């Protein structure tokens, strides 16, 4: 599967770079500045870390539909989507992703007192929803989410922890690297956006192969 991910990445490298310039980098910078705003405006008693965690998750999930469309078109041997189609895929689903993710995040945070079971379920739905949001019916969207929840179980938690941990590791590493820069606030933001532009497509392609089961048979025939 890893080989297929990198092959897909290489085949669409130019389009990935262009989409990153007009989508991934601006979205990441917006989330970065929003995170810093919460840290400046909120006290520790108001839990700014929770806002930061939500924005980190949202930063990733909002970009899933566009890169997933690119992956699924390639898997199904269909015509490569244009940049306009990829951008429209982002704007078409941004509303439902935000509207569903916000209450799920709140429930997940407060559900941590119940042995983290509601937290795991809510965060898993937040991660999975963008992979199925392109389906025509809401019923089909949540049917796809439910199927993966049933089949993947604990591996979903592992995937989620990898994504969040990777973000915090990158965050911490870049803070050390750019600590000596006088204008490290902007340098760090740009560096973070560039790193996201590099790794997010790889993560989304990998998760598309894992969670979109209808594509697996096609992928195996190609290999």
Secondary structure, DSSP 8 states (H G I E B T S, - for coil): -HHHHHHHHHHTHHHHHHHIIIIIHHHHHHHHHHHHHHHHH--GGG-HHHHHHHHHHHHHHHHHHHHHHHHHHHHTT-----HHHHHHHHHHHHHHHHHHHHHHHHHHHHGGGTTTHHHHHHHHHHHHHHHHTTSSSHHHHHHHHHHHHHHHTHHHHHHHHHHHHHHHHHHHHHHHHTTT-TTHHHHHHHHHHHHHHHHHHHHHHHHHHHH-GGGHHHHHHH-
